[in-house]
């Protein structure tokens, strides 16, 4: 099935404007269940209720509030929220081009494809330039009443636009708790480097699957046919606390596998 555009806009690089279409680059495949009544198997729905009394609150009586402190709220009306939303625009503005590895990985959120919606020559020229020069464009745009910041890159001849998290949402490694203990020895570092070199290869997306989803769907399909198969629980291996020992066993195992191959 051909991908469908979810939004249209234009890349703005100074005075240059390049019409583009936005496509989702990922698809959520999570298993989702309906909530049913245990006896009649009818779908049930949730209602808004007051926790203390259990009294149901009608939709027209629901308000949005921001809690300043326990029990104290600032009530916001829908019209007030609408007045605070960013001004609608179809421009994806590029403010700078930075090295491909300058943006830390934890900033990246969701990827989208940007497809051409007009002059294809300019579009593919930009995609190729970004990919060859290993650069990303720092972008900002407004979509569906929300302002986004993103990174524009070239991939397989096309443009990819990834939304970025705001600075306040990202945790720096400097904020991690200090771990007490000795530093790794030179021998352990050398063995780790050797292990890395033995595992050199290429990324193959076919190797990575949602095993839980596959097991659930297999169980559902068989149960729908009148069977309820037993699924063996996933086994966990006990690991030694010695880094030296772990690395040595891993290296030995990899060498043995390569000899067998």
Secondary structure, 3 states (H helix, E strand, C coil): CCCCCCEEEEEEECCEEEEEEEEECCCCCCCCCCCECCCCCCECCCCCECCCCCCECCHHHCCEEEEEECCEEEEECHHHHHHHCCCCCCEEEEEEEEECCCCCHHHEEEEEEEEECCCHHHHHHHHHHHHHHCEEEEEEEEECCEEEEEEEEEECCEEEEEEECCHHHCCCHHHCCCCCCCCCCHHHHHHHHHHHHHCCCCCCHHHCCCHHHHHHHHHHHHHHCCCCCCCCCCCCCCCCCCHHHHHHHHHHHHHHHHHHC
